[in-house]
Amino acid sequence: MRRTAVVIGGGSTGAATAHDLALRGLKVILVERGEIASGTTGRSHCLLHSGGRYAVTDQESAIECIQENMILRKILPGCLELNDGLFVALDERDLEFKPLFLEGCAACGIPAEEIPVKEVLRREPHLNPAVKAAIRVPDGVFEPFRLCLSYLATAKRNGAEVRTFTEVVEILRDNSAVTGVRVRDHRRETTEDIGADIVVNAAGPWCGRVAAMAGVEVPIQPTPGVMVAMDQRLVNMVINRLNKPSDGDIIVPQRQTSIIGTTSWVVKDPDLIEIPQDHVDLMLQKGQELVPDVRHARTRGIFAVARPLIAKGAALNGREVSRTFECFDHARDGVENFVTISGGKTTSARAMAEKVSDVICNKLGIDVPCRTREVVLASYREFF
Ligand SMILES: Cc1cc2nc3c(=O)[nH]c(=O)nc-3n(C[C@H](O)[C@H](O)[C@H](O)COP(=O)(O)OP(=O)(O)OC[C@H]3O[C@@H](n4cnc5c(N)ncnc54)[C@H](O)[C@@H]3O)c2cc1C
């Protein structure tokens, strides 16, 4: 008999999970309280990570990034801008970091090539002319809405059902086993119960709130970052500062805008994020260090959204928390048929989906291997 999975959350994690589970033959129902990608996924920096950013400080995450980056290039046509990225040194401290960076990239399998400064300034005329060195890596940019829709269009081909504006308001239980979810359909203004053999919590920074409905805890630390979008495309490649990740050290070109980011602090409620003005000022100041013409561009938008980071051990500042992901099988908390998948990045959503789907198939006795590395995704247009 076909087993039923309810996936909670229509961000990159939930969308990729719906795709993987549908491909393995489960009947999938994905429920999202808003529109697809209306949570963190739709408002991130949209960098297709090469892993360069974490090559020195968080190598587990860096390896994940480069591996997934290469897979997404094959399976996700039409959603990526493969424009590469530069890590640029602007002062002596950055130059001292260069050998560490190159060693880190080599250790993680990230192609990294030094480009002569003259050539870099020819390609990126708005870059700070004081640039002392530049290293090219295979960064890129993704379109988050299309990315999620591509996963979901493919899931729908395989029989999945996607219900937007449908919020999980209760996790249904029969003693220690989860049996489904109670949802509120905000369009029809109705409430109904959906039965399931397994419920997947892919609610991003809201994972903790959803887990609490089932009476369990997950160590998710909602960690927002501020981004400032300028109204011009000032660079063609993704521009990173050649140093450890810090505030305001990256500019991502997205269509005709340049997005400067980001910061990192911890909040209790991902629905209540106040944007501190000093973070915005810092983005503008740091952005100008990389690209001086930021000062002549107009601010088109300022936004902030929370990363669903996994806090291990004592409370840490957001920058110290690893960007890798984890799957929690809540059977170990005494609640069966309920799993949480969180942490990670949109770049690593496919790998996150593979991990949680492996756990689910193992639990349900389904012996079907993961095929998401090879299956080319449907066009996002097919979703509608
Ligand atoms: C500032 C910032 C910059 C980032 N930049 C990048 C980047 O450049 N590249 C990259 O790869 N990653 C980046 N990330 C990380 C990436 O955005 C996240 O890891 C990823 O989007 C998380 O996806 P998700 O699906 O787990 O969560 P979300 O996208 O938040 O999806 C969870 C969904 O669950 C829904 N939901 C919540 N509660 C319920 C409920 N009760 N019922 C139904 N639905 C519910 C929400 O509405 C939401 O849509 C960035 C993150 C931040 C904060």
The ligand as a Tripos MOL2 file, in Angstrom:
@<TRIPOS>MOLECULE
LIG
   53    58     1     0     0
SMALL
NO_CHARGES

@<TRIPOS>ATOM
      1 C1         20.0590   36.5400    5.5870 C.3       1 LIG1
      2 C2         20.1270   35.1900    4.9740 C.ar      1 LIG1
      3 C3         20.8360   34.9930    3.8080 C.ar      1 LIG1
      4 C4         20.9080   33.7210    3.2510 C.ar      1 LIG1
      5 N1         21.5780   33.5580    2.0800 N.ar      1 LIG1
      6 C5         21.6180   32.3440    1.4960 C.ar      1 LIG1
      7 C6         22.2530   32.2060    0.2510 C.ar      1 LIG1
      8 O1         22.7400   33.1810   -0.3150 O.2       1 LIG1
      9 N2         22.3060   30.9620   -0.3030 N.ar      1 LIG1
     10 C7         21.7610   29.8680    0.3080 C.ar      1 LIG1
     11 O2         21.8720   28.7680   -0.2510 O.2       1 LIG1
     12 N3         21.1490   29.9810    1.4960 N.ar      1 LIG1
     13 C8         21.0510   31.1920    2.0990 C.ar      1 LIG1
     14 N4         20.4350   31.3480    3.2970 N.ar      1 LIG1
     15 C9         19.9040   30.1560    3.9680 C.3       1 LIG1
     16 C10        18.5920   29.7250    3.3390 C.3       1 LIG1
     17 O3         17.8170   30.8470    2.9910 O.3       1 LIG1
     18 C11        17.7990   28.8660    4.3160 C.3       1 LIG1
     19 O4         18.6220   27.8770    4.8620 O.3       1 LIG1
     20 C12        16.6400   28.1910    3.6010 C.3       1 LIG1
     21 O5         15.8940   29.1320    2.8700 O.3       1 LIG1
     22 C13        15.7470   27.4960    4.5960 C.3       1 LIG1
     23 O6         14.7130   26.8990    3.8690 O.3       1 LIG1
     24 P1         13.5630   26.1470    4.6280 P.3       1 LIG1
     25 O7         12.6830   25.5740    3.5920 O.co2     1 LIG1
     26 O8         14.1710   25.2290    5.6340 O.co2     1 LIG1
     27 O9         12.8220   27.3080    5.4460 O.3       1 LIG1
     28 P2         11.7460   28.3640    4.8910 P.3       1 LIG1
     29 O10        12.0900   28.8630    3.5540 O.co2     1 LIG1
     30 O11        11.5400   29.3740    5.9590 O.co2     1 LIG1
     31 O12        10.4450   27.4810    4.7260 O.3       1 LIG1
     32 C14         9.6760   27.0750    5.8340 C.3       1 LIG1
     33 C15         8.2320   27.3020    5.4720 C.3       1 LIG1
     34 O13         7.4030   26.7500    6.4850 O.3       1 LIG1
     35 C16         6.2260   27.5140    6.5170 C.3       1 LIG1
     36 N5          5.5280   27.2700    7.7710 N.ar      1 LIG1
     37 C17         5.9100   27.6610    9.0180 C.ar      1 LIG1
     38 N6          5.0160   27.2410    9.9100 N.ar      1 LIG1
     39 C18         4.0620   26.5580    9.2330 C.ar      1 LIG1
     40 C19         2.8560   25.8980    9.6160 C.ar      1 LIG1
     41 N7          2.4490   25.8440   10.9050 N.pl3     1 LIG1
     42 N8          2.0900   25.3080    8.6490 N.ar      1 LIG1
     43 C20         2.4550   25.3510    7.3320 C.ar      1 LIG1
     44 N9          3.5870   25.9890    6.9270 N.ar      1 LIG1
     45 C21         4.3870   26.5670    7.8720 C.ar      1 LIG1
     46 C22         6.7210   28.9380    6.3550 C.3       1 LIG1
     47 O14         5.7100   29.8090    5.8900 O.3       1 LIG1
     48 C23         7.8670   28.7710    5.3700 C.3       1 LIG1
     49 O15         7.4860   29.0730    4.0420 O.3       1 LIG1
     50 C24        20.2940   32.6130    3.8710 C.ar      1 LIG1
     51 C25        19.5680   32.8260    5.0410 C.ar      1 LIG1
     52 C26        19.4740   34.0950    5.5700 C.ar      1 LIG1
     53 C27        18.6680   34.3160    6.7870 C.3       1 LIG1
@<TRIPOS>BOND
     1     1     2 1
     2     2     3 ar
     3     2    52 ar
     4     3     4 ar
     5     4     5 ar
     6     4    50 ar
     7     5     6 ar
     8     6     7 ar
     9     6    13 1
    10     7     8 2
    11     7     9 ar
    12     9    10 ar
    13    10    11 2
    14    10    12 ar
    15    12    13 ar
    16    13    14 ar
    17    14    15 1
    18    14    50 ar
    19    15    16 1
    20    16    17 1
    21    16    18 1
    22    18    19 1
    23    18    20 1
    24    20    21 1
    25    20    22 1
    26    22    23 1
    27    23    24 1
    28    24    25 2
    29    24    26 1
    30    24    27 1
    31    27    28 1
    32    28    29 2
    33    28    30 1
    34    28    31 1
    35    31    32 1
    36    32    33 1
    37    33    34 1
    38    33    48 1
    39    34    35 1
    40    35    36 1
    41    35    46 1
    42    36    37 ar
    43    36    45 ar
    44    37    38 ar
    45    38    39 ar
    46    39    40 ar
    47    39    45 ar
    48    40    41 1
    49    40    42 ar
    50    42    43 ar
    51    43    44 ar
    52    44    45 ar
    53    46    47 1
    54    46    48 1
    55    48    49 1
    56    50    51 ar
    57    51    52 ar
    58    52    53 1
@<TRIPOS>SUBSTRUCTURE
     1 LIG1         1 GROUP 0 **** ****
